[in-house]
Amino acid sequence: MLNLERLRTLDALARHGSVSGAAEGLHITTSAVSQQMSKLEREVGQQLLAKNGRGVRLTDAGRLLAEHAARILSQVELAQSDLEAQRGQVVGELRLSAFPTAARGLFPTALAALRAEHPALRLRSSELEPESGIRGVVRGDLDLAVVLDWYNKPMPLPDGLVKAPILDDPADVAMPAAHRLAGRDEVDLAEFAEDEWITWGEGEFCHEWLMFTLRSRGIEPIVGHRAAETHTQLGLVAAGLGVCIVPLLGRHPMPAGVVTVPLTQRVRRHVYVIWRADADRRPSIRAAVRSLQAAAEKLG
């Protein structure tokens, strides 16, 4: 009889590609991963791992069993979802992530309401950029992730995921109070062609969106500073070091010396929550989606 937890370890190894990645995804030690794999090899009577430089790789038998493990674990997830749906109870553990401004702007209200309404539900939340949240849901490390895309640049989603809208989040340009355009009712992106931009990290989805949007307006961006957090960006704006795009969600409190002005073209980002299709019937998933949507409605 194959042990389910050992199959879960094998599946994590196949998905993460390393012992350390599997350990991180399963929240166990690397030695525990190695022990589980040694026991699984004894159970099946075949070598499942082989050395590959400083790491390991799956053997042919390991890849074959990993494919079966992925299907078995998906069926187990579906069975758990169906059983929870039949009971109609919001119980168990729910692992969620959100990008930073959503974690700050939505999670406190949404998760507090979930805990109050469903005390038997164990909540585990983390702050992750959208790309990392999507990977976590696909790998099974997360049950839900709050992610985003922009009005002119959708976020590609892998097959097998379900999504629900949370809110449309308007974004303005933040600039120093002494900026030449600070007194305007609205501004056009083309008017910032000579300004230094404060943007997100290289390769991040929001940074790529900003570069794409400015270039589509005929502007070659002058990037002066990079910061992952909105409030860090706003602190740099307050110091007179540039301008940035600032969504409404999570922007408050605004630092002194910063003015926000709407854009003529009305920039918005779409915030939504994703989960795996095989967990679609879990009452805890549905309860969390409702709670996130209710928290968004309270923002006005």
FENGI-V718347 format. One record per pair of residues at least 12 apart in sequence whose ideal C-beta (glycine too) atoms are under 8 Angstrom apart, sorted by the first residue. I is the first residue (numbers start at 0). J is the second residue. If there is no record, write none. Layout:
i->I j->J
i->I j->J
This chain:
i->1 j->39
i->1 j->42
i->1 j->43
i->2 j->38
i->2 j->39
i->2 j->42
i->3 j->71
i->3 j->72
i->3 j->75
i->4 j->35
i->5 j->35
i->5 j->36
i->5 j->38
i->5 j->39
i->5 j->42
i->6 j->39
i->6 j->64
i->6 j->68
i->6 j->71
i->6 j->72
i->7 j->25
i->7 j->68
i->7 j->72
i->8 j->21
i->8 j->25
i->8 j->32
i->8 j->35
i->8 j->36
i->8 j->39
i->9 j->36
i->9 j->39
i->9 j->47
i->9 j->61
i->9 j->64
i->9 j->65
i->9 j->68
i->10 j->65
i->10 j->68
i->10 j->69
i->10 j->72
i->10 j->139
i->11 j->24
i->11 j->25
i->11 j->32
i->11 j->138
i->12 j->32
i->12 j->36
i->12 j->48
i->12 j->55
i->12 j->57
i->12 j->65
i->13 j->57
i->13 j->61
i->13 j->62
i->13 j->65
i->13 j->68
i->13 j->69
i->14 j->138
i->14 j->139
i->15 j->138
i->17 j->54
i->17 j->55
i->18 j->32
i->18 j->33
i->18 j->54
i->18 j->55
i->24 j->138
i->24 j->139
i->24 j->140
i->36 j->48
i->43 j->60
i->43 j->64
i->45 j->58
i->45 j->60
i->46 j->58
i->46 j->60
i->46 j->61
i->47 j->60
i->47 j->61
i->47 j->64
i->48 j->61
i->72 j->139
i->73 j->277
i->76 j->139
i->76 j->275
i->76 j->277
i->76 j->278
i->77 j->277
i->77 j->278
i->79 j->281
i->80 j->277
i->80 j->278
i->80 j->279
i->80 j->280
i->80 j->281
i->81 j->280
i->83 j->280
i->83 j->281
i->83 j->282
i->83 j->283
i->84 j->280
i->84 j->281
i->84 j->282
i->86 j->282
i->87 j->282
i->88 j->119
i->88 j->282
i->89 j->116
i->89 j->117
i->89 j->119
i->89 j->120
i->89 j->282
i->89 j->283
i->89 j->286
i->90 j->117
i->90 j->119
i->90 j->120
i->90 j->283
i->91 j->120
i->91 j->121
i->91 j->283
i->92 j->120
i->92 j->121
i->92 j->122
i->92 j->123
i->93 j->120
i->93 j->121
i->93 j->122
i->93 j->123
i->93 j->142
i->93 j->143
i->93 j->283
i->93 j->284
i->93 j->287
i->94 j->123
i->94 j->124
i->94 j->125
i->94 j->140
i->94 j->141
i->94 j->142
i->94 j->143
i->95 j->110
i->95 j->122
i->95 j->123
i->95 j->124
i->95 j->125
i->95 j->141
i->95 j->142
i->95 j->143
i->95 j->144
i->95 j->145
i->95 j->287
i->96 j->124
i->96 j->125
i->96 j->126
i->96 j->127
i->96 j->131
i->96 j->132
i->96 j->135
i->96 j->141
i->96 j->143
i->96 j->144
i->96 j->145
i->97 j->124
i->97 j->126
i->97 j->127
i->97 j->132
i->97 j->144
i->97 j->145
i->98 j->126
i->98 j->127
i->98 j->128
i->98 j->129
i->98 j->132
i->98 j->145
i->98 j->146
i->98 j->147
i->99 j->126
i->99 j->128
i->99 j->227
i->99 j->228
i->99 j->229
i->99 j->249
i->100 j->229
i->100 j->246
i->100 j->248
i->100 j->249
i->100 j->250
i->101 j->145
i->101 j->147
i->101 j->165
i->101 j->248
i->101 j->249
i->101 j->270
i->102 j->124
i->102 j->126
i->102 j->145
i->103 j->249
i->104 j->248
i->104 j->249
i->104 j->298
i->105 j->145
i->105 j->165
i->105 j->248
i->105 j->291
i->105 j->294
i->105 j->295
i->106 j->124
i->108 j->294
i->108 j->297
i->109 j->287
i->109 j->290
i->109 j->291
i->109 j->293
i->109 j->294
i->110 j->122
i->110 j->124
i->110 j->290
i->112 j->290
i->112 j->293
i->112 j->294
i->113 j->286
i->113 j->287
i->113 j->290
i->116 j->286
i->116 j->290
i->117 j->283
i->117 j->286
i->120 j->283
i->120 j->286
i->125 j->141
i->127 j->144
i->128 j->203
i->128 j->204
i->128 j->227
i->129 j->144
i->129 j->146
i->129 j->147
i->129 j->148
i->129 j->154
i->129 j->204
i->130 j->203
i->130 j->204
i->132 j->144
i->132 j->145
i->132 j->146
i->132 j->273
i->133 j->146
i->133 j->154
i->133 j->156
i->133 j->157
i->133 j->160
i->133 j->273
i->136 j->160
i->136 j->273
i->136 j->274
i->136 j->275
i->137 j->157
i->137 j->159
i->137 j->160
i->137 j->275
i->139 j->275
i->142 j->274
i->142 j->275
i->142 j->278
i->142 j->281
i->142 j->283
i->142 j->284
i->142 j->287
i->143 j->272
i->143 j->273
i->143 j->274
i->143 j->284
i->143 j->287
i->143 j->288
i->144 j->272
i->144 j->273
i->144 j->274
i->145 j->165
i->145 j->270
i->145 j->271
i->145 j->272
i->145 j->291
i->146 j->270
i->146 j->271
i->146 j->272
i->146 j->273
i->147 j->168
i->147 j->204
i->147 j->205
i->147 j->268
i->147 j->269
i->147 j->270
i->147 j->271
i->148 j->204
i->148 j->268
i->148 j->269
i->149 j->205
i->149 j->208
i->149 j->212
i->149 j->266
i->149 j->267
i->149 j->268
i->149 j->269
i->150 j->266
i->150 j->267
i->150 j->268
i->150 j->269
i->151 j->208
i->151 j->211
i->151 j->212
i->151 j->215
i->152 j->207
i->152 j->208
i->152 j->211
i->152 j->212
i->154 j->204
i->156 j->273
i->159 j->275
i->159 j->276
i->159 j->277
i->160 j->273
i->160 j->274
i->160 j->275
i->160 j->276
i->161 j->273
i->161 j->274
i->161 j->275
i->161 j->276
i->161 j->279
i->162 j->271
i->162 j->272
i->162 j->273
i->162 j->274
i->163 j->271
i->163 j->272
i->163 j->288
i->163 j->292
i->164 j->269
i->164 j->270
i->164 j->271
i->164 j->292
i->165 j->270
i->165 j->271
i->165 j->272
i->165 j->291
i->165 j->292
i->165 j->295
i->166 j->248
i->166 j->270
i->166 j->295
i->166 j->298
i->167 j->267
i->167 j->268
i->167 j->269
i->167 j->270
i->168 j->246
i->168 j->247
i->168 j->248
i->168 j->267
i->168 j->268
i->168 j->269
i->168 j->270
i->169 j->246
i->169 j->247
i->169 j->261
i->169 j->265
i->169 j->266
i->169 j->267
i->170 j->244
i->170 j->245
i->170 j->246
i->170 j->247
i->170 j->262
i->170 j->266
i->170 j->267
i->170 j->268
i->171 j->244
i->171 j->245
i->171 j->247
i->171 j->259
i->171 j->260
i->171 j->261
i->171 j->262
i->171 j->266
i->172 j->186
i->172 j->188
i->172 j->191
i->172 j->242
i->172 j->243
i->172 j->244
i->172 j->245
i->172 j->259
i->172 j->260
i->172 j->262
i->173 j->232
i->173 j->233
i->173 j->236
i->173 j->242
i->173 j->243
i->173 j->244
i->173 j->245
i->173 j->257
i->173 j->258
i->173 j->259
i->174 j->194
i->174 j->236
i->174 j->242
i->174 j->257
i->174 j->258
i->174 j->259
i->174 j->260
i->175 j->236
i->175 j->237
i->175 j->239
i->175 j->242
i->175 j->256
i->175 j->257
i->175 j->258
i->176 j->256
i->176 j->257
i->176 j->258
i->177 j->239
i->178 j->242
i->178 j->258
i->180 j->260
i->181 j->258
i->181 j->260
i->183 j->260
i->184 j->260
i->184 j->261
i->185 j->260
i->185 j->261
i->185 j->262
i->185 j->263
i->186 j->260
i->186 j->261
i->186 j->262
i->186 j->263
i->187 j->262
i->187 j->263
i->187 j->264
i->188 j->212
i->188 j->213
i->188 j->216
i->188 j->218
i->188 j->262
i->188 j->264
i->189 j->216
i->189 j->217
i->189 j->218
i->191 j->218
i->191 j->242
i->192 j->218
i->193 j->221
i->194 j->221
i->194 j->241
i->194 j->242
i->195 j->221
i->195 j->222
i->195 j->223
i->195 j->224
i->195 j->240
i->195 j->241
i->195 j->242
i->196 j->209
i->196 j->213
i->196 j->220
i->196 j->221
i->196 j->222
i->196 j->223
i->196 j->241
i->196 j->242
i->196 j->243
i->197 j->223
i->197 j->224
i->197 j->225
i->197 j->226
i->197 j->232
i->197 j->235
i->197 j->236
i->197 j->240
i->197 j->241
i->197 j->242
i->197 j->243
i->198 j->210
i->198 j->220
i->198 j->222
i->198 j->224
i->198 j->225
i->198 j->232
i->198 j->243
i->199 j->225
i->199 j->226
i->199 j->227
i->200 j->225
i->200 j->226
i->200 j->227
i->201 j->225
i->203 j->227
i->206 j->225
i->209 j->244
i->212 j->266
i->223 j->240
i->223 j->241
i->224 j->240
i->224 j->241
i->229 j->245
i->229 j->246
i->229 j->249
i->229 j->250
i->230 j->254
i->232 j->245
i->233 j->245
i->233 j->250
i->233 j->253
i->233 j->254
i->233 j->257
i->234 j->254
i->236 j->254
i->236 j->257
i->237 j->254
i->237 j->255
i->237 j->256
i->237 j->257
i->244 j->266
i->245 j->259
i->246 j->268
i->247 j->298
i->248 j->270
i->248 j->298
i->270 j->295
i->272 j->287
i->272 j->288
i->272 j->291
